[in-house]
Amino acid sequence: MSHDAYPFDIHACPSPAYVVDDALLTRNLELLARVQAESGAKILLALKGFAMWNTFPLVSRYLVGTTASGQDEARLGAETFGGEVHVYSPAFTTPEMDVVLRYADHLSFNSPRQWRHFREIVKAAPRRISCGLRVNPEHSTGKVALYDPCAPGSRLGTRAADIAPGDLDGLEGLHFHTLCEQGSDALEETLAAFEAGFGHYLAGLRWVNFGGGHHITRPDYDVERLVRIVRDFKARHPHLEVYLEPGEAIALNTGFLVASVLDIVDNDGPIAILDTSATAHMPDVLEMPYRPEIIGAGQPGEKAHTYKLGGTTCLAGDVIGDYSFDAPLEIGDRLVFTDMAHYTMVKTTTFNGIRLPAICRVDAVSREVRTVKTFGYEDYKTRLS
């Protein structure tokens, strides 16, 4: 494939490497800023999806803050992003809460029991923290059970039937998170269920967090519908601040994973072994599961030469998928996986001692590729003791 077919010089980075394109990231951020301006909602970066803090000087120009799942994400958001810091966890320990209270501006509890347990500790904190409760609207719109917080038996959020008189005393917000890679139609459905179950509590509150899973920057996402949904909600409840906290939408289609062919073996067809790994470097390929796209590659049999692509770990199922190419693969060839910014770097492991991919950025104007982080033995060693 010609060099011109790639959006950057794929030989200007180490292999393997995550490469985030500042121009694509800025495009997403400009859209999110427009949503904020037109809807009146505030958008937070969910660090569980994208925590490449080297980009935060750019991202923080557009978004109001971060949302964290615990003490370390909260600290990272406060120290490297700034703005508002929102924190939610299914359950906090007392030592963790001591750290969270140093950084959080908004704090959502998963259950009334957790709120009662920590209420006096929060009150005694040297900073004012606005607390809320995560609720479960019991309205599923997703198709993947692994990512459905409203599935029967879910531990995430409190159902309307489980809220007793006095449970919300002292709380200032409600938080629901039900979506995963979904459109504004799913939000509209969920919001109706939320208001039906919890609307009678809203008059006494200050904010509502609509959670994440909003695929706002996906090309076919109905942005105008989202704006209308938020504006209509705020018209019904003008005293409430509305928050959205997508992780994926910030970095959607902004990043790549560059990998190289190390060997080619045959077992009922050619198998290319890469210097990357599905289980260690892109675990959602196995968990979701899904088949990532590769620039210039096609479906099995679509092009002249089909290969199974596998990783370098000992896991038998460390297989990325089957792909076809115009020309035979050669040792040393580089392959470029697309949409590899969100839920990749944050979920990597050093299983088998495999090294983590380097992290790079592409300058929006010059198109220069800059390596901002590499990993080695010490990164593996310090995970253990």
C-alpha positions, 0 to 999 in steps of 0.5 A: 500500500502506498504511503499516501494511503495512511493519515500519517507516517506509519514508520515514524513511530515504534511498533507496536504503538497507539497513535492519536491524531490531534486533528481528529481529536480536535474535530470531536472536541469542536462538536462536543463544544457545540453540543454544550453551547446549544443544549446547555449541558456540561460534558465531562471526559470519562477517564475510564474510556480515555485517560491519555493525559498528554492530550489534556491541555487540548481536551480541557479547552473544550470540556468542563472536567472529568469523571472518575471511577475511584481515587486514582482517576480522581487525582489524575483528573484534578492534577492533569485536567483541572475543572470539575472532578466527578466521582462514582464507584459501586462502593468506596472503602474508607481509606479510598474516600479519604483520598477522593474527598481531596479531589472530588467536586461531585460525588455519586453513591451507588446506594443509600447505604453507602451515602449513610455510611459516608455522609458525616465524613463528607460533611467534615471534608475541608471542601464542599462536595455536592453528592448524589445517588446513582439510580437504575431506571430499569430500562435496557436499550443495549444489545450486549449484556456485558455492558447493560447496567439495567440488566436483571440483577444489576449491582449498578444503581438504586431502583426506584422501589428501593428508595425509602423516605429520607434516603435522599436527604442531603443529596443534590443530584441523581446520576443514571448511566445506561447506554453503551455506544448508542444514539440519542434515541436510546437516551430519549427512551431512557430519560422517559423511564428515568423521569417516570421513576424518579421525576418526583425527586427532581424539584429538590435537587441541583443536578442530573448526570445522564451518564455516558455511552452517548456516541455523539461523535459517530458520523450518524449520531443525531446531534440535533435530537440530543440538543433538543432532548437536553433543552426540553429536559432543562425547560421542564426542570430549569433549576437543574444542571445537566451533565453528560460524561462520555468517554468513547465519544471524545476519542472515537475514531481519533486513534490507531494501533500500529503493529508489525508482522513477526512471523507467518505460519500455516494451520488450515490457512496462513496465520500472521503473528503480530507484535501486538495482542488482542488480550493484552492490547485491545481486550474489547476485541475478545470481550465485546467481541468485535472485529477492528478495521485495518487500513487497506484490509478487507473481509476474509476472501474479499481481497486476494490473500486472507490471513488470520491475525494473532498476537504474541501471548500464549493464550490460544484465543489471542486472535484478532480476526481474519483479514484479506489483503491485496498483496501477500504479507511479508515479515516486517510489514506494518498494519494499522488498526483504526479506532484504537484510542478509547478503551485500549490504553486504559485496559492494557495489561502486561500478561506474559510480560508483553510490553505495552505499546508506545503512545504517540501523537500526530501534530494537527498541522505539521503531521509530525509523529511524536512519541510521548511514552514508551514502556519497558521492563520496569513497567512490568516489574513494578506491577508486581512485588 
